[in-house]
């Protein structure tokens, strides 16, 4: 989708007027349009993303101001010239050092650089061009390709680790992610540098990737779990990784090692074993304690899990090791390559208030079975605040995915719709998990699986979720049906998490204002407690300053 340049100038002038308090005393040295519309992907529901470059020595937070103009949602970010220069040169330096250095660049920084390199100038094109020349399109493309290549390799290895531990569904989810990002690396090598995941189908077309390879990729991506065994599915995935030029993943379970994790210690108290993880403490039952005691660090998981008593005992031991990993108690490593980096943060068990969600957007819930008028909550204050912010953030993610899905449906972008509907369900699962006090949140790849594993989902809801996760969309009618089904699923998951309704954050200024009101109190508490803030993007963490800026931007 392209917009008339004069219309963009008009929108920018309106934005400038609305943001007079922010821009009146400091004239931008340049202005550009970034994001999906600038890159030629957007649809009628896509945001208009302006960035004003400020050259007054001020380092500004990167969260946008949100406006609603001409029936469009407009985001305006302020970015210092010094920060742009620094981050572009850091990417160039990392690229010269090789893939390991590129992999250490945060998603947020790489995305800022990519969006700038691919931008559409609005004011002072010469200034923008001089900054872009610090890195350039081709080097940026190599950096993006290497970043995705590393991520695909790491998640592919994590899929092998999950299969080694007989976690078949988790292995499927991670190899799907691995192949998806290998395809992103492949198109980046061919000029399609945009980082956003939902546009991959259009990038594959524009990069003129071999149609047979593209079809094999989509067949793999939409394959239902009952169509083949997990080991066969991983074989297919690893073959696709190689076709997309990603090496270093092999179906060799002996390469998966267990190692220690910082901040984790073992405590025997009487007859029972306890594991301390930071400020959290876990008690292990007899079976898991038996497996924990026989862990030797930097040893293959297969060797640790092997139990001469029976095949079932070995399977149980593997399940315990997988749960140790999910809880952040052990680190899974690849022989000779160190820790497998796959966004694992260490989740926790559900916390309940009378067998229902503990946390809502309006705060904690009381136990109705207790006669006390004042109740001590079964979670530390910092974890409560983290879960509350996660709950709000995930709800905003649901609404963002709903907006993306509506735009894709109207424009007939069926592959994009398929991706955004899956993301809508994944973030809705995050809402339900946060309502039960589960923090840190699992990565998106595991959100559905963790909801199925930990929460009381009825069979019909679980089946509807699986349908969205696996069904390939071939027509607008089918897309409309699945869009409506996704809306029903979101409602049920929100109800399960304690809040059936949430404002349509991205439709109107009043909807955004309601969203602000829901989130502001949680963010104040989380800031006071120096709590972790949720991911602002893949691989990044938000900050208190950025979150407050976002919620303070209810303008217009």
N, C-alpha and C positions, 0 to 999 in steps of 0.2 A: 504494500500500500504506500503510495506517495501522496504528499500534501503540497498544495500550491505554496510557493515560497512567500508570496505576499501574505497568505493566511498565517504562515508561521511567524512572520514579522509582526503581524497584528496581535497574535497570541502572546508573543514575547513582550510587546509594549504593554499589553494588559497585565501581564505577570509582573512587569517592572513597577507598574502603578500600585498593584496590590501589595507588593513587597517594598514599599517606599521606606519603611522603617529599617529594612535590612540593606537596601541599595541606595537610598537617597544621599548618604554621606560618603559613599565610596563607589565611584563609577567603575563598572567592569572593564577590564582591558580587552576582553574578548568574550563572545557568547557563541555557544554551539548547541546543536541538537544531537543527542546521542540515543542509543537504544535501538529497538526493533524497527521503528519507522525510518530512522536514519540509515539502517542497514538494508532496508527494502523488504522486511518480513512482516511488518505490522498489519493489523486489521482495524476495523472501526472501533473496537474496544481497547485498543492499545493506548498506553499512556503517551502523552507528549512530554519528553524528557529534555528539559533545558539545563545547561550548566553555564554559570557565569564565573569567569576567571577573575579573581580579585588579586591585585598586585600591590597590597599595602602592608605586607609583612605579617598579616594575621593568619594563623593556622586555624582553619575552620573544621567543624565536624562535617562528616560526609552525608548525613541523612538529609532527605529532601524536605522542602516546604511543599505542602499539598494544596493545590488550588483546583477549583472547578469553573472552567471558562468555556463558553460556546458549546455547552453540552459535552465537553471533554474533560477528562482528568489530566491535570498538568502538574508535573513535578519539576521543581526548580532546586538545583543544588548549587552551593557556593564552593568553589575549589580554588585554593591558592596556587599561584603560578609556581611558587617555590616547591610546593608538594608535587605538582605535576612533573617538574624537572627532576626532582629527587627520585620519584618512583619510576619514571621512564629510564633513568640512568641505572637504577638498581636492577631492573629487568635486563638491561643490556649487559651489565656486569655478570649477573647470574647466568645468562646465556653463554657468555664467554667461558664461564667456569664449568659448564656441563649440566647434564640432566639432574644430578643430585641437588645442585644449587637452585635450578629452576623449580624443582619439586617443593622447595622450602618457601617459595613465594606464596603468600596467602591468596586465596581465591579473590578476596575483595580487592587487593592491590592489582592483581593481574586483570581483573575485570575492568577496573577504572582505566588502566592503560589501554586495554583493547577498545573500550567504548570511545575513548578519546581518539585513538588512531583511526577508528571507523566513523568518526562524527561528520556531521554536515555543518559547516560554518554558517553562523547567522550574522555576527559582527566581527570585523577585524580578521579576515581570513589569513593575512600575512603573518600575524602573531601566532595564530593556530598552526600554520604550516611550519614556522620556525621551531615550535615546540615538538611537533610530530617528527621532524627530521632528527631529533635527538635519538630516536629509536628506529623508526621506519616500519612500513607495513611488513616487509619480508622477514626481518628479524623478529618482529612481534609474532608473526605466524609460526615461526620455528619454536618460539617460547611456548605458545599455546599448545602446539602439537606435542612438545616434550612434556608439558604439565599433564595433559590428558593421557599420554602414553604411560607415565609413571603411575597415575591414579588407576588406570586400567590394569596395570601389572599388579599393583598392590591388592586391589579388590579381587582380581582373579586368583591370587594366592590365598586370600581369605576364603574364597569359595572352596578351594581345595581343602583348606583347614576345616571348614564346616563339614564337608563331605567325609573327611577322615574321622571326624567325631560323630558321624552318622546323623548329622543335622541336615537332612536332605532338602527341606524347604528353604532353609537359610542358604544352603549352597546354591540352589537355583536362583534365589533373589540376588546374590552377590555376583554370580557369573553373568547374569543378565545386565547388571550395572557395569561390570567389567567390559563386556562387548560393546555396550552403548557408548562408553567413553573411549574405547578404542576407535569406534567409528568417528567420534568427535576429533580425535587426534588425526585420523586419516584425512578428513575433509579440511582440517586446519593446514595440513601440508599442501593442500590444493587451493588455498586462498580463502577458504571459509573460516574466518577466525573468530566469529561471534561466539561467546562462551555460553550463552543461554541454551539450556538443554531442549526446551520445547520445540525449537525450530530445526532440529536435526533432519527431519524428513525433507524440508525445503533445501537445506544445505547439501544433502546427498544429491538432490536433483541439480542444483546450481553447479556443483562441483563435477557433474557428469560422471559420477561413479558408475562402474559397470552395472548394468541393470540386473544381471543374474546374481551378482554379489549382494546388491541391495535387497533383492527378493529373498535370498537366503537369510540375510540379516533380519528382515521383518518376520519371516517364517519362524526363525529362532525366538525372536522377541515376544511373539504372541502364542508360542506353543503352550498348550495346556499341560499341567503336571502329569496327568494320567496317560499322555501320549508316549512317554518314554521314561526309562528309569533315570534317576538323578545322575548316575555315573555316565550314562549315554549322553545326557544333556550337557554335562561338563565337557565330554569329549567334543561335542559339536561346538560348544562355546570356545574352547581352546583352539580349535581349528579356525574359527572365525577371527580370533585374536591374531593368529599368524597371518591370515589374509589381510588384516588391517595393520600389519607391520608391528605388532606388539609381541615381543618374545619374553622368555623368562618365567612362563607359567607352565607347569607340567603336573600331570596327575600322579605325583609321587608323594604318598602320605608320610614317608620317612623324613621328608624335608620339613615337616611341621613340628616345631619344638615348643615346649613350655618354658617360660622364663619368669623371673620375678618382676614385680611392678613397684615403683617407688611409692612410699607411703603406706605400704601394706605390711602388717606384722601379725604373727600368730600368738594367741594367748590361751593357755589352758586354765580353766577355772573349775576346780573340782573335777567332775567326771566329763565335762563338756568342753569342746573346742570352739574358740571364738576367733574371728578374723577382724582386725581393725583396718579400716580403709579411711584414712583421714579422720574425720569426725564421726564416721558411721561405723557401727560394729555389727557383725553378722554372727549368728550362732549356727553351727553346722550340725546336722543330724549324724547318726552313727555311720551311715553309708558314705556320705560325702566327706566326713572326717577321716574315714579309712583311706579314701583316695587322696585327700590332701596330704596326709602324712607320708605317702609314698612318692610324692613328687620330688624329683631331683632336677634342679634347674638346668636349663639348656640341654634337655633330654627330649627325644621324640615322644610326642603324645601317644603314639601307638604303643611304645614300650611301657609308658606309665600306665596306660589303660589295660594292658593285657593282664587277664586274670585266669589262672589255671583252673579255677573252680568250674567255670562254665562260660559259654558264649554270652549268655544273658548278663553275667557279672561284668564281662568286658564292655558290653553295650552300656550298662549302667554307669560304669566308670567314665566312658566317653561323654555321656550326658552330663555328669558332674563337672568334667573339665570344661565343657562348653558353657555351663552355667557360671563356673568360676571366671571364664573370660568375659561373659556378658556383664557380670557384676564388677568388672574391673579389678579382680583379685590376682589374676595372672596375665602375663603378656604372651601372645602367640607370635612366634618368630619363624622366619624362613631360613633354613640352614645356610650359614655363611653370609646372610644378607641382613640380619638384624630383625627388628620388630616389623610385623606386617601392619602397615598403616592403612586402616580402613574406617576412620572416623569413630572408633569405639571409645566410649567415654566411661562406661561403667554404670549401668542402670541399677534400679533398686526394686524392691518388692512393693505390691500395692498396699496403700494405707486406707483403712475403711472407717466410715462413720455409720454404724448400724448396717454393715454389709452393703453400703452404697458409697458413692464418691465422697471424698473428704473435703475437696476444695471446689469452689465455684468462683465466677468472676466477681461475686460480691463478698468473697472472703471464705474463711473456713466454716464448715458445718458442725453443729453441735450433735452429740449423741442423744437421741430422744430417750434412750433407755436409762440415762443417768439422771438422778434427781438433782444433781448439783447445778446451781445457776452459773457457776464459773468452772470451766473445764480446761485442764491442761491438755494441749493437743499432742498426739502421738508422733510428732515430727519436730525437729529443731526449727527455730524461727527462720534461719537462712534457707533451709530446704523448702519450707513452706512458701517463702517469697519467690524462690526460684521456680517452683511449680506454678505459682500464680502468674508470673510473667510468661512462663512457657504456655500456659493455658490461653492467655490473651494473644500471644504471638501466633500460636497455632490457629486460633480462630481467624486472625487476620490473614494467615496463609490460606485457609479454606476460602475466604471471600476473594482473595486474589486469584486463586485457581478457578473459582466460579466465573469471575470476570473473563479470564483467559479462555475458558471453555465456551462461554457465550460468543465471544468474538470469533473463535475458530469454527464454531457451528454455523454462524451466520455467513462466514466467508467460505465454507466448504473445505476447510483445512482439516481433513479427517484424521490424518496421522498426528497433527498437533492436538486435536481434540482428544484422541486416545491417550496421549501423554498427560494432558492437563486434567482429565477426569481421574486418572490414576493418582496424580498428585493431590487432587482434592480429597480423595479417600484416605490417602496416607496422612495428610495433615489433619483430617477429621479424627483419625485414630490417635494422633498426637494429642488432640483435645481431650479425648476420653482418658488416655493414659495420664495426662497431667492432672485431670480431675481426681484420679486415684493417688496422687502424690508421687508419681514415678518420675524421678529426676536424678541425674541428667536423663534427658530423653534419648531413646534409641535413634540411630540414624534413620533417614526416610526409608532406606532399603528394608529395614526391619520393623517399621512401624506397624504394618498390618500383621505380621507374624507375632509380634509381641502383644498386640491387642488380642489376637486369637488365643495366645498362650496364657495371658495373665488376667483377662477381663471376662466377665460373665456374658458373652455374646450368645444370643439365641441362634439356633441352626439356620433359620431363614436369613438372618442378617449376615451371618458368616458366608452363606452361599452367594448372597447378593454382592458382597465385597469381592469374593473370588471371581465373580463374573466380570466386574469392572476391571479387575487386575489382568484378566486374560483374554477378553473378547476383542477381536479385531473388528474395526468399524469400516464398513464398505459403502454406506449410503447415509444421506442426511437424515432419513427416517430412522434408521438404526441409531444414529448419533443422537437424535432427539430423545429416543426412548432411553438410551443409556444416561443421557444428561439428567432426565427426570428421575431415573433410578438412583443416580448419584446424589441428587438432592434429598431423596428419602433416606438414604443411608446416612448422610450428614446429620439429618434431623435426629435419627435414632442414636447415633454416636454422641451427639451433643447432649441428648437427654440422658444417656448412660453416664456421661461425665457430669451431669447435674444442671446443665443449662441448655434448654432446647432451642432458644432463640439467641441470635447475635446480629447486630446491625449489618446491613449491606455496606461495608466500609468504603467501597470504591465507586458507588453509584452517584452519590450526591454529597454536598457539603454537610448536610444534616446527618447523613449516615456516618461520615468521617468524624463529626463532632461526638456522636454517640460512642464510637469506637474509642476516641480519646478519653472520654469519661470512664469507660470500663477499665482502661489500662493505666491511667495516671496514678491511682492510689497504690497499685501493685508495684509500679516502678519506683515510687517514692520509698516504699518500704524496702525494696531490694537494694536501692542505692544506699540507704541508711545502714543496711547490714553488709554492704560490700559483697552482694551475692553475684553468682554467675548470671550473665545474660544470655539469652538464646542465640542460636546461629543467625547472623544477619544474611548469610549466604552459605553456599556449600563450602565447608572447610574453614569458615570464619566464625568469630564470636563477636557479638555486639558489645557495645560499651554503654555504661549508664548515661554518658554525655550524649551519645548518638540516639539512644532510645528516648531521652527527654526531648531532644530536638525534634524528633519525629512526632511525638505527641503534642509538643508545643506549637506545631505547624498548622493548627486548625485555623486557617485563614481563608476568607472568602466564603 
